[in-house]
């Protein structure tokens, strides 16, 4: 894997989960600007079709002792998402789904505790075209809407049964407004903690009274349907006043409405929040941290520029992401390797760069838990603690152990791939290992330590035994190193 495309490598690490040799070649031939457009304007049909290759030779494996049921079994659901991350032709789609999963953090266990484990899995990530009742789970909303208008995404997430359960919207009634969702839609999903007052939370709770879901069991079906329901009888119809404008004329008050018209209260508030300049800035700062750098504070010019693109395009995320990837801050070589890899990013990138022949995504599930990340189970509504928080002693040990597990599994495949570089220890390290893994060039002390490792055990001849032991060993040392924990 030739290291001749540092900008494409950088783009694929951030806009996806790293690049296989084929992906790097394909995107490299396009050139950077065209690669950005291809990532943003992906083909939904091709993306959906990747599920058809699960349990197909030539792809990473999945493991189940029974039928593989990602629609209803959360372990299989997790395997399906990991499979998609490894093989998707639309990496930005899955990366944005992960971004929104943390932004609208929702946990499976609470949902399953209410609706049962099978329907809990469906509400998290069912796909309408494969669901018996045509229902999309929350993550599938992120896939299909994550690069559309944020206003539309926020509306659909607010209506989804998963959110009603997660933030107790079911309990939000006219006589007893429940403030959880009203608080989080302002504080976490849009404007941020410094831009509202407590009376806004109570007003928002009243706005969303009556927003609920209904569970129906169609005749002859063992599977229930979950659909949004506005219960007008539970809506509080009086006027609600906020500390910030709701309407373009500057009015801060949602007018009193008949209960039957009360659904519009929530729509008005969602539109106002999505279009608020502080929401634009907050999203720009989160995009900086997720896509550009966790090492530096968000650049003020970047934040204002991205916020203006967001507002000028009616909250459409495609122009926003185009502006992010084409920004000088993103493109700067100084931004390379300035993000701490989330556990799932580390795992998927390792698989794509090291190999997956005979490996199963099931083998990643326990290591991911030990690293501190379980998909569909963020710890609370604030999402995961990221950055250096991933790197507890146990979390780093789990990463090193996973690198060892994967390399051991790929030992003979790595030997075969290393044969063209058997002429010298330097060729094995530089031509093979450091070219196969997208990692910053090590400093001289680290490089010399790698040379010492490869040379240990006798004169280097490039024999099959030496290649078998040292090719994988060198890759393991690099994949478990501190430098490889950055993307």
WOVEN-V264077 format. One line per field, one symbol per residue. phi: phi as a letter, one per 30 degrees, with the letter a starting at -180 (. if undefined). psi: psi as a letter, one per 30 degrees, with the letter a starting at -180 (. if undefined). Layout:
# WOVEN-V264077
phi = ???
psi = ???
This chain:
# WOVEN-V264077
phi = .dccbeddeedddddbbibdedddddddddjddddeddddcdceddddddddcdicejbddbbadbddbddbcdddddddddedddcedbddedddddededdcebcddddddccjddddddddadcedcdeciccddddedddbdccdeedddddddddeeddddcidecdcedbecdededddddcdbdjddcbcdddddddedecdjdabbcbceeicccdcbbdbccedccddddbccdbdccddjdccdddbdedcdededdddeddddcdeddedddddddeddccacdcdeddddeddddddeddchiddddddddddcdddddeddddhcbdddeddddddeddcckbeicbdedcddededdjbceibddaddiddcidddcdedddddddddeddddedcedddedddedcddaeddddddcddcdcdbedddeddddddddddddjkedbidedddddcdddddddddcdddddcb
psi = jkigieeeeeefeefbhlkleeeeeeeeeeleeeeeeeeehljeeeeeffffgkhkkflkllkkgakjifffjeeeeeeeeeeeeefkfieeeeeeeeeeeeehkkkeeeeefefleefeeefehlkeffkfghkkleeeeeefffgakeeeeeeeeffkeeeeeeghffgjlefikkfeeeeefeeefceleggllefeeeeeeeegkfjalkkkjlkgkfklkjlkkjjefgkjflkkklflkelfgfkgkklklkefgfefeeeeeeeeeegkefeeeeeeeeeeeefdkfelkkkeeeeeeeeeeeefghgkfeeeeeeefgkfeefkfffkhgkkkleeeeeeeeeefelgjglkfeffeeeeeffgkjkghlfaffakkabfffhleeeeeeeeeeeeeeeeegeeeeeeffefgfeleeeeeeedeffekjkkklleeeeeeeeeeefkglkkfgleeeeeefeeeeeeeefgleefgk.
